[in-house]
Amino acid sequence: MPSLKTYRIFISHAWQYSSGYNRIVRMLNDASNFDWRNYSVPEHDPKHADDDDELEKALKNQMSPTHIVLVLAGMYVNHRKWIQKEIDIAQDYGKPIVGIKPWGNERTPAAVKDAADEMVNWQSSSIISAIRRNSL
């Protein structure tokens, strides 16, 4: 069997609402025949920035080597500033964006829908298929 591609993925997130992020990580870790590397900031080693410019630079450094960016659309409303910054950085680097629709009946923010190359539901198979289709 040929070796699998190792996908370098940045997952947009906010640590105050880490359950969605953790759920995506578990889905990707548990997926069969899927190899990936997480380029997001780990909760146990968050980036500490004295100002917005420093945090933006740190995000750029994290996102630069990735193949794709996942945006959890359900967090956008509460964390608009930084999730929009992550979207902008991904677009500046020409990174594909997969938007993950909010769980339940929440509305999907237009900013995420408009930026995403593809929107998917909270299902492991949908997310992984979108990564494979859209990844650099």
Phi, psi and omega per residue, in radians:
M1 nan 2.314 3.130
P2 -1.170 2.695 -3.141
S3 -1.203 2.603 -3.140
L4 -1.447 2.640 3.004
K5 -1.201 2.434 3.008
T6 -1.694 1.946 -3.105
Y7 -1.402 2.239 3.067
R8 -1.667 1.987 -2.947
I9 -2.151 2.339 2.956
F10 -1.863 2.227 3.111
I11 -1.907 2.074 3.106
S12 -1.165 2.398 -3.055
H13 -2.853 2.926 3.024
A14 -2.375 2.225 -3.028
W15 -1.161 -0.397 3.090
Q16 -1.146 -0.389 -3.139
Y17 -2.201 1.037 -2.995
S18 -1.393 -0.153 -3.076
S19 -1.100 -0.716 3.109
G20 -1.123 -0.781 3.093
Y21 -1.037 -0.841 -3.134
N22 -1.081 -0.617 3.125
R23 -1.154 -0.748 3.106
I24 -1.108 -0.770 3.124
V25 -1.027 -0.780 3.115
R26 -1.070 -0.764 3.134
M27 -1.023 -0.814 -3.115
L28 -1.188 -0.691 3.121
N29 -1.134 -0.630 -3.064
D30 -1.497 -0.145 -3.066
A31 -1.230 2.407 3.086
S32 -1.317 2.523 3.082
N33 0.917 0.697 3.118
F34 -2.427 2.111 -3.124
D35 -2.044 2.300 -3.095
W36 -2.585 2.817 3.053
R37 -2.224 2.332 -3.063
N38 -1.563 2.056 3.110
Y39 -1.775 0.186 3.073
S40 -1.365 2.849 3.096
V41 -1.323 2.167 3.118
P42 -1.238 2.530 -3.113
E43 -1.062 -0.594 -3.112
H44 -1.357 -0.158 3.135
D45 -2.481 1.070 -3.075
P46 -1.194 2.702 3.064
K47 -1.306 2.279 3.069
H48 -1.885 2.079 -3.120
A49 -2.145 2.421 3.117
D50 -1.351 -0.397 3.136
D51 -2.609 2.973 -3.097
D52 -1.087 -0.636 -3.131
D53 -1.105 -0.690 3.128
E54 -1.164 -0.719 3.110
L55 -1.160 -0.705 3.112
E56 -1.086 -0.746 3.109
K57 -1.067 -0.726 3.110
A58 -1.093 -0.723 3.109
L59 -1.109 -0.733 3.116
K60 -1.058 -0.744 3.123
N61 -1.108 -0.655 3.118
Q62 -1.216 -0.717 -3.018
M63 -1.432 -0.410 -3.061
S64 -0.918 -0.814 -3.084
P65 -1.493 0.076 -3.021
T66 -1.407 2.801 3.052
H67 -1.613 -0.414 -3.001
I68 -2.872 2.723 3.107
V69 -2.144 2.275 3.051
L70 -1.794 2.291 3.131
V71 -2.060 2.107 3.097
L72 -1.438 1.757 -2.988
A73 -1.089 -0.473 -3.112
G74 -1.162 -0.346 3.139
M75 -1.619 -0.140 -3.005
Y76 -1.026 -0.780 -3.067
V77 -1.039 -0.787 -3.103
N78 -1.370 -0.337 -3.068
H79 -2.315 0.694 -3.031
R80 -0.912 -0.824 -3.024
K81 -1.012 -0.918 -3.045
W82 -1.416 -0.567 3.074
I83 -1.194 -0.663 3.058
Q84 -1.112 -0.663 3.094
K85 -1.095 -0.730 3.106
E86 -1.109 -0.708 3.078
I87 -1.082 -0.804 -3.133
D88 -1.065 -0.754 3.127
I89 -1.110 -0.790 3.117
A90 -1.011 -0.771 3.136
Q91 -1.159 -0.711 3.102
D92 -1.033 -0.646 3.132
Y93 -1.503 -0.057 -3.115
G94 1.239 0.482 3.139
K95 -1.448 2.366 3.030
P96 -1.134 2.582 3.141
I97 -2.136 2.244 2.991
V98 -1.935 2.112 3.073
G99 -1.589 2.374 3.114
I100 -1.885 2.041 -3.061
K101 -1.070 2.574 3.108
P102 -1.027 2.514 3.091
W103 -1.232 2.420 3.114
G104 1.505 -2.551 -3.024
N105 -1.829 0.338 3.097
E106 -1.176 2.644 3.088
R107 -1.388 2.587 3.095
T108 -1.542 2.195 3.141
P109 -1.060 2.394 -3.134
A110 -1.039 -0.626 -3.117
A111 -1.054 -0.648 3.125
V112 -1.297 -0.807 3.126
K113 -1.003 -0.756 -3.095
D114 -1.187 -0.588 -3.097
A115 -1.458 -0.458 -3.008
A116 -1.281 2.446 2.975
D117 -1.286 -0.481 3.114
E118 -2.749 2.486 3.040
M119 -1.898 2.376 -3.135
V120 -2.336 2.853 3.073
N121 -1.486 2.958 3.105
W122 -1.315 1.191 3.078
Q123 -2.371 2.305 -3.100
S124 -0.921 -0.839 -3.085
S125 -1.117 -0.666 3.120
S126 -1.165 -0.761 -3.116
I127 -1.141 -0.828 -3.104
I128 -1.170 -0.702 3.090
S129 -1.076 -0.716 3.120
A130 -1.149 -0.672 3.090
I131 -1.068 -0.830 -3.124
R132 -1.098 -0.697 -3.123
R133 -1.226 -0.642 -2.953
N134 -1.832 -0.232 -3.046
S135 -1.101 2.551 3.048
L136 -1.192 nan nan
